[in-house]
Amino acid sequence: MRLASEKAALLFSGGTDSTASAALTAADFPEVHLLTYRRLGMRSAENAAHNYRRLQERFPQVAFVHRLFETTALARRITEHRRWHYLRRYGFFTLQNCGFCAVVNHVATAAYCLRHGIANTADGITRDWPFFPGHMKRVIELLEAWYLRFGITYRTPVWEYAIAEPPRYIDKIFPPPAPAPDGELPRTTGRLLLELGLSDTSDYKGTPFDRTVQATCFQFAVPNLFIFWVFRGHERWEEYERIVTEYFGHVLDDCDALVREFSESRRHAELFSFLD
């Protein structure tokens, strides 16, 4: 199938960063597919519809398509494939639930793009969670090359946006202190949403409202224990980055065959049944 360059697909959680990325993508493409995923361990993914509606209102000239997909079967396949092989080789690094979540979403997006003839994809990845594989620059470069194998371009429109304050993991559970006045904030995705009329404040990350516009998931807790308390990744960053990049490079190679076989011969159709 010939992929259409005038259409884009976006991994869309409904949060500040993915909504800002959707707004920037809407400036370049007349048709934008917002793809929201849920799986076992996540809840309230349907909250993404809130900012989908706001995007529709703000950019009436853009054809937004919002799809919510259940990807538990695909997630199980990707996380369990060659489990013992990787466990022997990478040990506790196989606990990287957030990295696998990102890979599952990208695999689902690639399959969606090939099904619907879409040549461009993007997400709302920023630099604020540097230890999560999907937020690591070298892993992003792997993803860019991986998508190109299928003729798809992958972009991260808000990667260079400023982070107002380094977020704490505890903020995922308890709301952080009130943000600084708007005039004191740097150029962030929250400020962009405020300027575009997509938000009433320049920063609502970590607030109760934030939890009403995107999914909730606390599976980051287990890998964080390993990253910060066992491996001490902040002290061994270069080694941590090397291992994660190598590991997820292998995982993406495995997923290359998965997507290719499904697209070419409909093998593994049960894993991608959410596309039907």
C-alpha positions in Angstrom: 0.0 0.0 0.0 1.2 3.5 -0.8 1.5 5.6 2.3 -0.1 9.0 2.3 2.2 11.9 3.2 -0.6 14.3 4.0 -1.8 12.2 7.0 -0.2 11.7 10.4 -0.9 9.4 13.3 -0.1 10.5 16.9 0.4 8.4 20.0 -2.1 10.3 22.2 -2.5 10.0 25.9 -4.5 13.2 26.2 -2.0 14.7 28.6 -0.2 18.1 28.3 2.7 16.9 26.1 0.7 14.7 23.7 -1.9 17.4 23.3 0.8 20.0 22.5 2.3 17.6 20.0 -1.1 17.1 18.4 -1.5 20.9 18.1 1.9 21.2 16.4 1.2 18.2 14.1 -2.1 19.8 13.1 -0.2 22.8 11.7 1.5 20.5 9.2 -1.1 17.9 8.3 -4.8 18.3 7.3 -5.7 14.8 8.8 -4.4 13.7 12.2 -5.2 10.3 13.8 -5.0 10.4 17.6 -4.3 6.9 18.9 -4.9 6.1 22.5 -4.0 2.7 24.0 -5.1 0.9 27.1 -4.0 -2.5 28.4 -4.0 -4.4 31.6 -2.6 -2.3 34.4 -3.9 1.0 33.0 -7.2 2.7 33.8 -9.3 5.6 32.5 -7.6 5.8 29.1 -10.9 7.1 27.8 -10.1 10.4 29.5 -8.1 11.3 26.4 -11.4 12.2 24.7 -11.4 15.5 26.7 -8.5 17.1 24.9 -9.5 15.4 21.6 -12.7 17.5 21.8 -10.7 20.7 22.6 -8.4 20.1 19.6 -11.4 19.6 17.3 -12.9 23.0 18.5 -9.6 24.8 18.2 -8.6 23.5 14.8 -11.9 23.0 12.9 -10.0 22.9 9.6 -8.2 19.7 10.6 -9.8 16.3 10.3 -9.0 14.7 13.7 -9.7 11.0 14.1 -9.6 9.6 17.7 -9.3 5.9 18.3 -9.1 4.0 21.6 -7.5 0.6 21.3 -7.2 -2.3 23.8 -3.7 -3.8 23.4 -3.3 -6.3 26.3 -2.8 -9.3 24.0 -0.1 -7.5 22.0 1.6 -6.3 25.2 1.7 -9.8 26.6 3.2 -11.1 23.3 5.9 -8.5 23.2 6.9 -8.6 26.9 6.9 -12.4 27.1 8.6 -13.1 23.8 12.1 -14.6 24.5 11.6 -13.7 28.1 14.1 -16.3 29.5 16.7 -15.4 26.9 16.6 -11.7 27.8 16.3 -12.4 31.6 19.6 -14.3 31.4 21.2 -11.6 29.4 19.8 -8.4 31.0 18.5 -9.5 34.4 16.4 -6.9 36.2 16.4 -4.7 33.1 13.5 -6.9 31.9 11.4 -5.1 34.5 11.3 -2.0 32.3 7.5 -1.9 32.1 7.4 1.7 30.9 9.8 0.8 28.1 7.7 -2.1 27.0 4.6 0.1 27.2 6.2 2.5 24.8 7.3 -0.3 22.4 3.8 -1.8 22.4 2.3 1.6 21.6 4.7 2.1 18.7 4.2 -1.4 17.3 0.4 -0.8 17.4 0.9 2.6 15.7 3.1 1.2 13.0 0.5 -1.5 12.2 -2.3 1.1 12.2 -0.3 3.4 9.8 0.3 0.5 7.4 -3.4 -0.5 7.6 -4.6 3.1 6.9 -1.8 4.2 4.6 -0.3 6.8 6.9 3.4 7.9 6.3 3.9 10.1 9.4 3.7 9.5 13.1 4.6 11.4 16.2 4.2 11.5 19.9 4.5 13.9 22.9 7.8 12.6 24.3 9.8 15.2 26.2 13.0 15.2 28.2 11.4 15.1 31.6 11.7 11.3 32.4 15.2 10.6 31.1 15.5 7.1 32.7 12.3 5.8 30.9 13.5 4.1 27.6 10.9 5.9 25.5 12.2 9.2 26.7 15.9 8.5 26.0 17.5 10.1 23.0 19.3 7.0 21.8 16.2 4.9 22.1 14.3 7.6 20.2 16.9 7.3 17.4 16.3 3.6 17.4 12.6 4.2 17.0 13.2 6.7 14.1 15.2 4.1 12.2 12.7 1.3 13.1 9.8 3.2 11.6 11.7 4.0 8.5 11.9 0.2 7.8 8.2 0.5 7.0 8.4 3.8 5.1 7.1 5.8 8.1 8.6 9.0 9.5 8.6 9.3 13.3 8.8 12.8 14.9 9.0 14.1 18.4 7.6 17.7 18.0 7.9 18.8 21.7 11.2 17.2 22.5 13.1 20.5 22.7 10.4 22.2 24.9 11.6 23.4 28.3 10.8 21.5 31.5 9.6 24.1 34.0 10.8 22.1 37.0 12.3 18.5 37.2 9.3 16.4 38.1 9.4 14.0 41.0 8.1 10.5 40.8 6.0 11.0 43.9 4.1 13.7 41.9 2.5 10.8 40.1 0.7 10.0 43.3 0.5 13.3 45.2 -0.1 16.6 43.5 3.0 18.9 43.4 3.0 22.4 44.9 1.2 25.1 43.0 3.0 26.2 39.8 4.7 29.5 39.5 2.9 32.5 38.0 2.6 32.3 34.2 5.1 35.1 33.6 7.9 33.2 35.3 7.6 30.0 33.3 9.9 29.0 30.4 8.6 27.8 27.1 6.8 24.6 28.0 4.1 22.5 26.5 1.7 23.8 29.1 2.4 27.4 28.1 1.9 26.4 24.4 -1.6 25.0 25.3 -2.4 28.2 27.2 -1.4 30.3 24.2 -3.5 28.2 21.8 -6.6 28.3 24.0 -6.3 24.6 24.7 -5.9 25.1 28.5 -6.9 27.6 31.1 -3.5 27.4 32.8 0.2 27.1 31.8 0.8 24.0 33.9 -1.6 21.4 35.3 0.8 18.5 35.3 0.3 16.4 38.4 -2.9 18.1 39.5 -6.2 16.4 40.1 -7.4 17.8 36.7 -4.4 16.2 35.0 -5.8 12.8 36.0 -9.1 13.5 34.3 -7.6 14.0 30.9 -5.4 10.9 30.6 -4.9 7.4 31.8 -3.6 6.4 35.2 -0.9 3.8 35.6 1.5 3.1 38.5 3.5 0.3 36.9 6.5 2.6 36.9 7.1 1.8 40.6 8.9 -1.5 40.2 11.4 -0.4 37.5 12.1 2.8 39.6 13.1 0.7 42.6 15.6 -1.1 40.4 16.8 2.0 38.5 17.4 4.3 41.5 17.9 2.0 44.5 19.6 -1.2 43.0 21.4 -0.2 39.8 21.7 3.5 40.9 21.3 4.7 37.3 21.9 8.3 38.2 25.5 7.4 39.2 26.1 5.0 36.3 24.2 6.8 33.5 26.5 5.8 30.6 26.3 2.1 31.5 22.6 2.4 32.1 22.0 4.1 28.7 24.2 1.5 26.9 22.3 -1.5 28.3 18.9 0.0 27.8 19.7 1.0 24.2 21.1 -2.5 23.4 18.2 -4.3 25.1 15.4 -2.3 23.4 17.2 -2.5 20.1 16.8 -6.3 20.3 13.2 -5.9 21.3 12.5 -3.6 18.3 14.2 -6.1 16.0 11.8 -8.8 17.3 8.9 -6.4 16.7 10.0 -5.7 13.2 9.2 -9.3 12.2 5.9 -9.2 14.1 4.6 -6.1 12.2 6.0 -7.2 8.9 4.5 -10.7 9.1 1.1 -9.2 10.1 1.1 -6.6 7.3 2.2 -9.0 4.6 0.4 -12.2 5.4 -2.0 -11.4 8.4 0.0 -13.7 10.7 -0.5 -12.9 14.4 -4.0 -11.5 13.5 -5.2 -12.2 17.0 -2.6 -9.8 18.4 -3.8 -7.0 16.2 -7.5 -7.7 16.3 -8.1 -4.2 17.8 -7.5 -2.8 14.3 -10.6 -4.5 12.9 
